[in-house]
Amino acid sequence: MRKAVDAVYGHRVMRRRSNEVTSEAALRAARGSAALSGADWALEEVRRRSDFGAAADALTVGAALRLTAEAGQLLSIWRQSPVRVLARLHLVAAGGAGTGTGTGDGVAGEVVGRPRLAGEPVVETPGPDSPKPLIEAPLPAADEVAGRLNGLSELVIAGSSAPALVTAAVVHGELLALRPFGSYNGLVARAAERIVLIGSGLDPKSICPSEVGHAELGRAAYVAAFDGYLSGTPDGMAAWITHCGRAVELGVRESTAVCEALQRGAA
């Protein structure tokens, strides 16, 4: 995987047009993450739309776009307070309102940007047409969520000698398992994985969108690999980390194709 990442960073287009590649990778990452949450729009539909209200799929795509735009702005805070960043990601996904009676997307403002409390429901996308949740594992109790979030935060702050991919996969998997917020947990988990990959130095320009790879591998494979994470067994964890690594490789392939297209256009 590392060789593939190094190869796309060494592409001649990256010397002069890396910002364009980063922007395109962000768009495709948002499309991929939204697809995993049940809003499988064509890339050109995501590119041309400006209205992301009302229907659950439109809300999901809008949330995914906001998250990919926000992730790169939170790197320094992530190293100091991951829980604060996760709260910010949920706030952004839910539309930006942290107080009041609602956010405009069916999420009550008082539950946005904080871990859920005992008895509060969890849906991936709010609204009457919310799709069936992708992750249907038993939901941890609120007190367990709080404890495990603190543990995850301590792990990130302390740092680790583990490869960036392993840390990113653990952060992603733990957030999927906990579903700490009342909504948009899948989108937040994948955005957190993105932050780890960028902040670790593996993908500093954010041009290796793992979300693209996760979507390409498919929802069934994603759930099957995540079941391995939930098992807690060495083989299960290895299967989840391998799946995440494959997703990064496919993201690299996508951005390599973008570089080639830009090069042909410039020639």
C-alpha positions in Angstrom: 0.0 0.0 0.0 2.8 2.4 0.9 4.4 2.0 -2.5 1.1 2.9 -4.2 0.7 6.0 -2.0 4.3 7.1 -2.8 3.7 6.5 -6.5 0.7 8.8 -6.7 2.5 11.5 -4.7 5.4 11.2 -7.2 3.1 11.7 -10.3 4.2 14.6 -12.4 0.8 16.3 -12.1 1.2 16.5 -8.4 4.0 19.0 -8.8 1.8 21.7 -10.3 -1.8 20.7 -9.8 -2.0 19.0 -6.4 -4.8 21.3 -5.2 -7.0 20.1 -8.1 -6.3 16.5 -7.2 -7.0 17.1 -3.6 -10.3 18.8 -4.4 -11.4 16.0 -6.7 -10.4 13.4 -4.1 -12.5 15.1 -1.5 -15.6 15.1 -3.8 -15.1 11.4 -4.6 -14.5 10.6 -0.9 -17.8 12.3 0.0 -19.7 10.4 -2.7 -18.2 7.1 -1.5 -19.0 7.7 2.2 -22.5 8.8 1.4 -23.0 5.6 -0.7 -22.1 3.5 2.2 -24.7 5.3 4.3 -27.4 4.6 1.7 -27.2 7.6 -0.7 -25.5 6.1 -3.7 -25.5 9.0 -6.1 -23.6 9.2 -9.3 -20.4 11.4 -9.1 -21.8 13.9 -11.5 -25.0 14.2 -9.6 -22.9 15.1 -6.4 -20.9 17.5 -8.5 -23.7 19.5 -9.9 -26.2 19.6 -7.0 -26.5 22.6 -4.7 -29.6 21.6 -2.8 -29.0 19.0 -0.1 -32.2 19.3 2.0 -35.4 17.4 2.7 -34.9 13.8 1.5 -32.7 11.4 3.5 -30.3 10.7 0.6 -29.8 14.4 -0.1 -29.2 15.1 3.6 -26.6 12.3 3.6 -24.7 13.6 0.6 -24.7 17.1 2.0 -23.4 15.9 5.3 -20.6 13.9 3.6 -19.6 16.9 1.6 -19.4 19.1 4.6 -17.4 16.5 6.5 -14.7 16.1 3.8 -14.4 19.8 3.6 -14.0 20.1 7.4 -11.7 17.2 8.1 -8.4 18.9 7.1 -9.1 21.9 9.3 -9.1 19.8 12.5 -5.7 18.1 12.5 -4.1 20.1 15.2 -7.1 19.8 17.5 -7.3 16.0 16.8 -3.9 15.5 18.4 -5.0 17.3 21.5 -8.6 16.4 21.9 -10.1 13.7 19.6 -13.5 13.8 21.4 -13.8 17.5 20.7 -13.1 16.9 17.0 -15.7 14.1 16.9 -18.2 16.5 18.4 -17.4 19.0 15.8 -17.7 16.5 13.0 -21.2 15.5 14.2 -22.1 19.2 14.5 -21.0 19.7 10.9 -22.7 16.6 9.6 -26.0 17.6 11.2 -25.9 21.0 9.6 -24.0 23.2 12.0 -26.6 24.0 14.7 -25.6 23.1 18.2 -28.5 24.6 20.1 -32.1 25.3 19.6 -35.0 23.2 18.5 -33.5 21.6 15.4 -30.9 21.8 12.7 -33.1 21.8 9.6 -32.5 18.1 8.9 -34.6 16.5 11.5 -32.0 16.4 14.2 -32.9 18.1 17.5 -30.3 20.8 18.2 -29.8 19.8 21.8 -28.5 16.3 20.8 -26.1 17.6 18.2 -22.4 17.6 18.8 -22.4 15.4 22.0 -22.4 11.7 22.7 -25.8 10.2 23.1 -27.3 9.8 26.6 -29.1 6.7 27.9 -32.4 6.0 26.1 -31.6 8.3 23.1 -32.3 6.6 19.7 -29.7 6.2 17.0 -30.3 6.5 13.2 -27.8 7.0 10.5 -29.9 9.6 8.7 -32.8 11.4 10.3 -36.1 11.7 8.7 -39.1 9.6 7.8 -37.4 8.0 4.8 -34.2 7.1 6.6 -32.7 4.0 5.1 -32.1 0.8 7.0 -28.9 1.1 9.1 -25.8 -0.5 7.5 -24.4 -1.5 11.0 -26.9 -3.5 13.0 -24.6 -4.7 15.8 -25.9 -4.4 19.4 -25.7 -0.8 20.5 -23.4 -0.2 23.5 -24.9 1.6 26.5 -24.2 5.3 26.9 -21.9 4.8 29.8 -19.8 2.3 27.9 -19.7 4.7 25.0 -18.3 7.5 27.2 -15.6 5.2 28.7 -14.5 3.8 25.4 -14.4 7.2 23.8 -12.1 8.4 26.6 -9.9 5.3 26.0 -9.8 6.0 22.3 -8.9 9.6 23.0 -6.1 8.6 25.3 -4.7 6.3 22.6 -4.6 9.0 20.0 -3.1 11.6 22.3 -0.4 9.2 23.6 0.6 8.2 20.1 1.6 4.8 18.9 4.3 3.0 17.1 1.7 1.2 15.1 1.5 2.1 11.3 -0.9 4.9 10.4 -3.2 2.5 8.6 -3.7 0.4 11.8 -4.5 3.4 13.9 -6.9 4.7 11.3 -8.6 1.3 11.0 -9.0 1.1 14.8 -10.4 4.6 15.1 -12.8 3.9 12.2 -13.9 0.5 13.6 -14.3 1.7 17.2 -16.6 4.6 16.1 -18.7 2.3 14.0 -19.0 -0.1 17.0 -19.9 2.7 19.5 -22.2 4.8 17.3 -21.7 7.6 19.8 -24.0 10.1 18.3 -27.7 10.0 17.5 -27.1 10.2 13.8 -24.5 10.2 11.0 -22.1 7.8 12.8 -20.9 6.1 9.7 -20.0 9.4 8.0 -18.2 10.6 11.2 -16.3 7.4 11.5 -15.0 7.6 8.0 -14.2 11.2 8.4 -12.1 10.4 11.5 -10.3 7.7 9.5 -9.5 10.4 6.9 -8.1 12.7 9.6 -5.8 10.0 11.0 -4.5 9.2 7.5 -3.8 12.9 6.8 -2.4 13.7 10.2 -0.1 10.7 10.3 1.8 11.9 7.2 0.7 8.9 5.2 -1.6 11.1 3.1 -0.8 14.7 4.0 -2.4 16.2 0.9 -5.5 14.0 1.3 -5.4 12.5 -2.2 -5.9 8.8 -1.2 -9.6 8.7 -0.4 -10.3 5.5 1.5 -14.0 6.2 1.3 -13.8 5.6 -2.5 -12.3 2.2 -1.8 -14.8 1.3 0.9 -17.6 2.1 -1.5 -16.0 0.2 -4.4 -15.5 -2.9 -2.2 -19.2 -2.7 -1.4 -21.5 -2.5 1.6 -21.6 -6.3 2.1 -17.8 -6.5 2.3 -17.7 -3.5 4.6 -20.1 -5.1 7.0 -18.3 -8.5 6.8 -14.9 -6.9 7.6 -16.4 -4.9 10.4 -17.8 -8.0 11.9 -14.2 -9.1 12.2 -13.4 -6.0 14.1 -16.3 -6.6 16.4 -15.2 -10.1 17.1 -12.0 -8.8 18.7 -10.0 -11.8 17.5 -6.6 -11.5 15.9 -7.9 -12.9 12.7 -11.0 -10.6 12.8 -8.9 -7.5 13.5 -6.5 -8.4 10.7 -9.4 -8.8 8.3 -10.7 -5.3 9.1 -7.3 -3.7 8.9 -6.6 -5.5 5.6 -10.0 -4.3 4.3 -9.1 -0.7 5.3 -5.7 -1.0 3.6 -7.4 -2.3 0.4 -9.7 0.7 0.5 -6.8 3.1 0.6 -5.2 1.3 -2.3 -8.4 1.7 -4.3 -8.5 5.4 -3.3 -4.9 5.8 -4.6 -6.0 4.1 -7.9 -8.8 6.6 -8.2 -6.6 9.6 -7.7 -4.0 8.2 -10.1 -6.7 8.1 -12.7 -7.5 11.8 -11.9 -3.8 12.7 -12.3 -3.7 10.9 -15.7 -6.9 12.7 -16.8 -5.4 16.0 -15.8 -2.2 15.2 -17.6 -4.0 14.3 -20.8 -6.1 17.5 -20.6 -2.9 19.6 -20.2 -1.0 17.8 -23.0 
